Amino acid sequence: AYRKAQKKDQVNESSRKKRRNTGKSAIRSIAGVSMEVINKKRTEKPEVRQASRDAALREIKDRAKKVKAERAAAAKSGSKAPVAKTVKGKGR
């Protein structure tokens, strides 16, 4: 039982490992985004990418602060005026 469990009496005939071919990524435009836009985004520097991300985050935070201030003002005045809710889009 020990020899079988430890695979002592089996002669392993090793076959060659199969090699998987790496698929070449298709470089083409996607659903309304042209190749120029894709290549421009691909070649932009990380600093530029980070700056645009920070600007977008700042804009979202400012919008959230504005809505929060509107709600606070509405609650302070005591009127039950409907305040527009923020609709969250697809996140990153």
FIMIGU-470671 format. One line per field, with one value per residue (C-alpha): residue number from 1; x, y, z; residue in one letter. Coordinates in pm, whole numbers, always signed. Example, Ala and Ser with C-alpha at 12.3 -4.5 7.8 and 13.67 -1.06 7.14 Angstrom:
// residues 2
guke <- c(1|2)
c1 <- c(+1230|+1367)
c2 <- c(-450|-106)
c3 <- c(+780|+714)
margu <- c(A|S)
This chain:
// residues 92
guke <- c(1|2|3|4|5|6|7|8|9|10|11|12|13|14|15|16|17|18|19|20|21|22|23|24|25|26|27|28|29|30|31|32|33|34|35|36|37|38|39|40|41|42|43|44|45|46|47|48|49|50|51|52|53|54|55|56|57|58|59|60|61|62|63|64|65|66|67|68|69|70|71|72|73|74|75|76|77|78|79|80|81|82|83|84|85|86|87|88|89|90|91|92)
c1 <- c(+0|+287|+462|+142|+56|+407|+407|+723|+654|+535|+765|+663|+683|+707|+560|+662|+489|+245|+330|+48|+78|+26|-256|-164|-373|-585|-508|-819|-1079|-1347|-1715|-1704|-1346|-1112|-758|-612|-782|-671|-310|-309|-431|-178|+119|+35|+271|+176|+196|-62|-285|-261|-332|-648|-760|-704|-899|-1191|-1190|-1175|-1472|-1675|-1593|-1689|-2020|-2084|-2003|-2242|-2525|-2454|-2466|-2797|-2946|-2821|-2970|-3302|-3307|-3216|-3499|-3740|-3916|-3981|-3868|-3745|-3370|-3228|-3058|-2720|-2724|-2405|-2268|-2051|-1756|-1396)
c2 <- c(+0|+237|+185|+249|+560|+699|+590|+384|+108|+323|+411|+750|+799|+1173|+1317|+1650|+1950|+2113|+2469|+2720|+2977|+3328|+3494|+3815|+4095|+4253|+4621|+4774|+5033|+4942|+5044|+5411|+5475|+5538|+5404|+5755|+5797|+5451|+5510|+5856|+5709|+5427|+5658|+5925|+5953|+5824|+6177|+6303|+6003|+6061|+6433|+6368|+6106|+6352|+6623|+6386|+6280|+6644|+6728|+6437|+6536|+6900|+6786|+6567|+6858|+7082|+6830|+6779|+7156|+7178|+6903|+7070|+7402|+7232|+7060|+7384|+7579|+7305|+7297|+6960|+7070|+6776|+6773|+6607|+6280|+6205|+5917|+5719|+5609|+5310|+5322|+5253)
c3 <- c(+0|+84|-248|-440|-237|-283|-652|-609|-860|-1149|-1432|-1557|-1927|-1954|-2268|-2410|-2264|-2499|-2586|-2600|-2872|-2746|-2932|-3106|-2963|-3231|-3264|-3411|-3329|-3079|-3081|-3170|-3056|-3344|-3369|-3330|-2991|-2876|-2981|-2820|-2489|-2512|-2572|-2315|-2023|-1677|-1533|-1782|-1713|-1337|-1376|-1577|-1324|-1039|-1223|-1280|-912|-799|-1022|-881|-523|-590|-736|-429|-195|-387|-361|+9|+66|-124|+91|+410|+300|+217|+556|+731|+568|+671|+338|+180|-166|-371|-412|-722|-641|-789|-1030|-1018|-1351|-1421|-1184|-1264)
margu <- c(A|Y|R|K|A|Q|K|K|D|Q|V|N|E|S|S|R|K|K|R|R|N|T|G|K|S|A|I|R|S|I|A|G|V|S|M|E|V|I|N|K|K|R|T|E|K|P|E|V|R|Q|A|S|R|D|A|A|L|R|E|I|K|D|R|A|K|K|V|K|A|E|R|A|A|A|A|K|S|G|S|K|A|P|V|A|K|T|V|K|G|K|G|R)
